[in-house]
Amino acid sequence: MVTVMVVEDNPMNMELTVDLLQSDGYDVLQAEDGPMALDLLKENKVDLILLDIQLPVMDGLELLDKLKKSSQTKDIPVIALTAYSMRGDKDKFINAGCSGYISKPIDISEFRNAVASYVNNK
């Protein structure tokens, strides 16, 4: 089974994302912030991480930096799932180490296609 971690602090966004992933047959781990995500990753194998950029405690770019510097997590694809959608934001997140970018509000079809493309290319 493919496991996707969702790092999202907004309960409504988390619920929507988790519902979509579970309806497509993915196993889902949920983290509300960066430290929680890092703790879960110590004990769980994850195939893909969907990362909100605006997070409490540790922002998404700081978490991404930690993920990419760790030998345990550096090869896990990370998709920025964020409301940041200004010109240049996508490039900023890709250059920081994200494998992809999905803007909020989520387009369900685009979301499903993006997730499938990353888990099928592993």
N, C-alpha and C positions, 0 to 999 in steps of 0.2 A: 504494500500500500504506500502511496506517495503521501508524505507529510509536509504540510505547508505551515509555517509559523506566520501569524499576523501580529505585528507590533503596532498597536493603535490605542490611543487613550480615550477616544470618543466612543461611548457605549453603543450609540446608534450605528456608527460606521463599523464598529467591530461586529455587531450583530448581522448587519447586511453582508459584510465580507465573509463571515463564517458560514452564514446560511448558503451563500452562493457556492462556496468551496465544498461544503458538505453535500449539497445537492448534486455536485459533479463527482462525488465519490472520493474526495480527498480527506485524509485525516488532518485535523487542524489543532495546532497549539496556539494559545492566546497569551499575549504579554501586553500589559498596559504601559510599560516603560522599558527603557534600555536595560537597567539592572535586572529586571525580571526576565527579559529575553536572554541575557547572558547566563543567568542561572538555569533556565530551561535547556539551553544549548549544551550545558555541561552533562546533562543526563539523557538527552534525546537526539536522535539522528533526524535531521531536517533536510528536505530536498529543495526547498525554496523558501525565501523570506519576503513577505510583503511588509514594507517599512514606511510608516508615516514619518514625515520629517519633523513636524511640530509635536514634540513629546515633552512631558514634564521630566524633571530630574536630569536627563541626558538627552539632548536633541538627536534626531535621526542621523545627522551627519557624524556626530561624535560616536554613536553606536556603530555606524557603518565603518568608520576608521578602525575601531576595535575589532570588528568582525574580520576585516581584511588583513589585519596584522596578526591574527591568531592562526596557527597552523591547523587547528581543529575546524575553523569555520571559513577560512579564506576562499575556498572553492565553492561555497554555497551561493547560488545566484540570488541577488537581492534586487527586488523591484521597488522603486520609490512609488508609494501610493499616497499622493499628497494633493492638497488644495493649492499648493504653489504652482501657478500656471502662467506666470509672466514670461515674456520672451527671454530666453536664455536659461530658464530654470531647468529644463530637461537636460541641456548640455552640462549644466553645473552638477547635476546629480550623477550623470553618466561619467563625467570626468572624475568625480569623487569615488567612483567604484561601483555604482549601481549597474546592473545588467540591463535594466529597463525602467520605464517610467509610465505610470498610469495616473491621469489627473482625476481629481474629485470635482464634481460628483461623478460617480462611476457610471460609465456606459457599460451595461451588462454584457453585451456581445463582445465589445473590445476587451473587457476584463477577462472573460472566459477564454478568449482566443490567446491573449497574452500569457495567462497562467499555463494553459495547455502547451504553448510553444516552448516555455522554459522547462517544464517538467518532462516533456517529450524529447528535448535535446540533451538531457543529462546522460 
